[in-house]
């Protein structure tokens, strides 16, 4: 029996992995602790999406290796040698190797390093878990992806698409709801291509989940634009349920078709424009989240201005902005890079643009009154989400998991502030 500390970084799929790792550890007879100072062994579930993130992971690995350590997640799979350079005695657990969690933990506790990075065919649906948030159920619907993006390590870390069976996912969602979850996240590397390998698709899954009679809200996770043409009409129909947040995360990355070709994204800027237009025509208010990379090696000033125009044209509610960073093992890492000062200039310009747009978008919500699902407690009070998945902060007046009527009184660039309405 050992006391084990688990922490996680990165996307919602990474957090789901950490919940399952914690569940397997607990089922294996060990005790979870919430502070590394109390642990016999530390586990860090890593992300490697950007240079800055990878550097943060290395810093945490160096901090946690004072005790027996397991480095899990994407970083050891994508950059094994780099991890071992800073923590040569640490055991390694890949994102598709969760079935070996207990073997890796127990071997490490006995002082023997174990490496488990090979992909297995084990489904992540139905594994025991310890939730990070008791009212949010994160359900992985697939692993891997169908893309070959020249800037991204995901394929290296997670391999080809493996979708989990629709019926198994629906049963898992039922379990999450029966355990008290009020908010369900469907997550994977790329939800847009879910089911293409097993003869189904995302709209069919969303429709099946929303047929569950209990009261809950469903968040459909990130999907790349290149696969949306196949499912666009059916997806919009499936989003029409009152149980589905009116929210999509669609990473366009660039407004230049030339850069998108060099990135091997498989879509055009217009494919993104058309999807945004379609959901906004269908739904009165809809939250679009997207990702933008500035400073990709082949991005010219004209390409950059195409991105500026795309943001102006589509006015997304959320923009995750990144400066391009060359990731080891990717095709674009070997290309001639743009000067750092120029990348910073472009990043500043886009940052100012999106700050203005997101604030203007949020100001339109002032005076709105409606139902908000409380899903988090903060130092300042509580935070919840309305039907468009807008984050709304309220000082007090409700418990996590409750739905309350809120009136929005203030707007900032990334959130809204409201009060409980009588």
N, C-alpha and C positions, 0 to 999 in steps of 0.2 A: 504494500500500500504506500502510495507516495502523494505528496501535495504538488499539484501541477498548475502552473500559470500559463494561460493562453491569451495571446493578443493578435489582432488581425488588422490588415491594411488593404486598401484598394477598392475594387468594385463590389457590388452586392453579391456576386457569385463567390468572391473571396470570403466575404462575411458568412455566407451560407456554408462554405467549406469549414470555417472555424467553428460554427455551431455544431456541425457533424463530428469534427475532430473532438470537440469537448464532450459530446454525447457518447462517443465511443470510449473516451478516457474514463468517463464516469461509470459507464456500464462495465468497464473492465476492472472496477473495484478501487480506482484511485479517487482522490478528492481534488476538486477544482478550488483554487484560491484566486483572489482578485487583486493580488499585489505580489510582484515578483520577489519582494523581500521575504515573503513567507513560504516560498516554493522550494521543492527539492529538484525540480526540473522545469525549464522554460520552453514554451513552444511559441514561435512567431510565424504567423501565416502572412507571407510576403506578396508584394506587387512589384512588377518591373516595367510598368508602362512607359515611364519617362526617366531620364537621367536623374532629375531631382528626387524622384520617388525612390529609385534604386540606391542613391546615396543615403537617403534617410533610412532605408532598410539596413544598409551596411552599418550605419551608426547604431541602430537598435541591436543588431546582431552582436556588435562589439560590447554593447552595454550588458546584454543578457548572457554572454558566454562565460560569466564568472561561475555559473552553475551548469550542470549538464543541459545541453541545448538541442532542440530539434528545429531546423529551419524548414518550413513547409511553404506550399504555394508556388507561385510562378517563378520567383527568382532562382531557386536551386535548379529548376528544370531548364531555364533559359541560360543561366550563367553559373553553372556548377563550379567551375574553377575559381571564379571571382568570390563566391561564398566561402570556398575552402581556403582561399588565401587569407581571409580574415578570421575564420573559425574552423581550423583544420580538424578539430575533434568533433564538431557538430554532426549529428545525424541529419539526413535529408529525406524529405517526404514530398513527392510530386503532387500536383493538383488532381491527377487522375489515379492516385495510388492510395486513396483513403482506406481501402480494405486492409492495408498493412499498418494502420495507425498504431494498434496496440503492440505489434511486434517491434516496431521502431521505438516506441516509448519504453517498453520493458528492456530491450537490448541496451538502450542509452542509459537507463537507470543502473544497469549492471556494469556500466563502464565500457561497453562495446559499441563503437560507431556502426550505424546501419544506414545503408543507402537504398531508398525505395523510390525510384524515379520512373520506372516503367509503367506505361498506361495499362490499366486493366479494363475488362469489359463489365465491371460491376456498376450497376446503376446507383446513382446517389439518391434516388427517390426511396423513401422508407427507412433510411438510416436513423438511428437515435440522434437526438440533438439537444443542446442546451441553448435556448434562444438568448440573443443579446438584448432583445426587446420583447417583453412578454406579450405585446399586442400585435407584433408584426411577424408574420410567417413568411420566411424567404424560401421559395421552392425552386430548385434548379430543374429546368426542363430539358436541358441538353448540355453537352460539353463539346468543346472544339468549335471549329468554324469551317466555312467553305471558301474563305477568301485567301488571297496571297499578297496582302498589302506590303509594299516595299519598305515601310517605315515601322512595322509592328512586329513585336515578339510573340504575339498571342498564338500563332500557329506553332511556333517552336515550343511554347509552354504547354499547349493544350491539344494540339493535333487536329485531326479531321473531325467533322461533325459526327456526333453520336447523340441522336435524340432518344429521350426516354418515352416509354409507352404512354399514350394519352390517358388510358384508364388508370394507370399507376399514379400519374400526376394528380388526377381528380381525387383519387383516394387520399393522397397526401394532403391536398388542400382541405378535404373534409376533416382529416386529423388535426390540422392546424386550427381550424375553426372550433372543433370540439375541445381543444386545449385552451380556448379563450382568445385566439387571435381575431382581431377585427379588421386587419389590413393584410392583404396577401400580395406578395411581390412574385411575379413570374420572371425568373432571371436565367440568363445563360450568356455565353460569349456573344451570341448574335441571335436574338429571338426571331428575327425576320426569316431565317431559313429553318426554323424549327419544323421537324417532321418531313422535310424533303427526302430524307434517307429512309423513312419508314412508311411513306404513303399517306401522310396527313399534313396539316399545316397549322399555323398559329391561330387563324380565325376559328378553326374547328375546336381548338383547345380552349380559347377564350369563351366561346359559346357554351361548351360543355361545363366549364367552371361556373359560369354565371347561372346555370340551371340549378346549382346547389341552393336549396331554399333558405338557408340561414342568412342572417343579416351580416354583411361584411362588404368591404370595398377592395377592388382588385386594381393593382398597378401593373401595367404591361411594361416590361423592361426594354432596354436598348435594342434597336434593330437598325441594321445598315440599309441605306437606300437601294442598294443594288438588287435586293431580292423583293422589294416591296411591289414592283410592277405585277408580279405573279399573284399577289394576295390583296392588292389595294382595295378593290370593291368589297370583298368579303370582310376585310379587316375593319373598314369604316362601319359596316353593318354591325359587326360584333362589338364595337366600341359604344354602340347606341344604348346599351344596357345601363340602367341606373346604378348598377353595382360596379361599373368600370369608371375609374378616374379618367376625365377627359384630358389625357396627357400622353405625349409620345416623345421618346428620346431618339432622335434620328441624326446621327453624326454625319454632316456633309463634308467637313474637313477643309474644303476649298471651294471658292466660287469660280475657279478656272477649270475648264474641261481639260486643258492640256496638263495641268498639274494633277488632276484626278486620274488621267491616263498614266502619268509617271508614277503615281502612288499605287496603280493597279486597283483602284477602288471599284471599277466595274459599273459606275453610274455617272450620270451627268449632273451638272448643277440644276438643270431643268427638272430632272426626276425628283429632286428635293423640293423645288418650287411647286411642282404639281401636287405633291402630297400635302404640303402645307396649305395650298389653296383648297384642296378637296375637304380637309377636315374643318377648315374655317368656314366653308360654305355650308357644311352639314351641321356644325355646332356653333351656337351663339358665342360661347367663350371656350377656348381650347388652349392648353399650354403646350408650346413647342419648345423642346430642349434640343440643342445641337452642340456639336464640337467643332472647333476651328483650330487648325494648325497654321501658324505663320512661320515663314522662313524655311520651308521645304527646299532642298537644294536646287531644284529647277524653277523655283518661283521667281518670276521677273516682277518688276514694278507694275506692269500691266496686269499680270496674273493677280497680284495683291489687290489692285483696284477692283478687279472682278469680284473678289471676296467681299470687299467693302460694299460694293453695289448689291450683292446678294443679301447681305445682312440688312441693308436699307430696304430692300424690296420685301423681304419676308418678316422682318421685325420679330425675331424669336424672343420668347419670354425668358429663356435661360440659354446662355452661351458659355460653354466650358472652353476657355481659351488656353492654348499651349504654344510655347515656342518650340519649333522642331528641335529634337535632340536625337543624335545618331545612336541607335540601340545595337549592341553587339549581335552579330549573326543575321542582321537584316540587310537586304540588298542596297538600300539607299545609304547605309553607313559608309560605304566605300566611295560615294560620290563626292565631288568638290562641294564644300559647304559654303553657305553665305556668311559674310562677315557678321560677327556677333553684334556689333553696334547697329548694323542695319536691321537685323532681326528684332532687336530691342525697340528700334524706332517704329517698325511695323506693329509690333505688339502693343506699344503705347497708344498708337492711333486707333487700333481696333478696340482696345480696352475703353478708351474714352467714348467711342461710338456706342459700344454695347451698354455702358453704364447709363448713357442718356436714354437709349431705347428702352432698357429694362425698367428704368425709373418711370418713364412715361407710360409704359404698359401697366405697371403696378398702380400708378395714380388713378387709373380708370376704375380700379376696384374700390376706391374710397366711397363709403356710403352703402356698399353692398351688405346685405343681411341674409344669412342663411346658415345651413348646418355645417359644422366643422367636427371632424373626428380627431380627438386628442390622442396623439401617438408618442409624445415625448414630454418629459419634465426637464426644465432648465433651471439655472440659478435665478433667472428673472421671473419664472412662472411656468407656463405650459405652452406647448406648441402643437398645433394641429394642422390638418389639411382639409380644404373644401373640395367640392366635386371636381375642380380643375387642378387639383393637387398643388394649390398655392400654399406655401408655408405661412401660417398665421400665428403670431405670438399674442398671448393673452396673459395678463398678470396673474390671475388665479380664478378659482371658481369651478373647477372641474377636475376629475381624476383621469388618469391615463386609461384609454379604452372607451371613454364616454363620448357621445355625440352631443354637442351643445349648439345653441343658436348664437351666432356671433355677428356683431356689426363692425365692419372695418373702418377704422378712424385715421390711420396713418399708413404711408407707403414709403419704403426704402428701395434701393436697387435690387436687393435679393430677397426681400420678405415683406410681409404686411403686418400691421399691428391692429388689434381689435379689442372689443370689450364684450363680455357676456351680455346678451340682450335679454331683457326681462320678458 
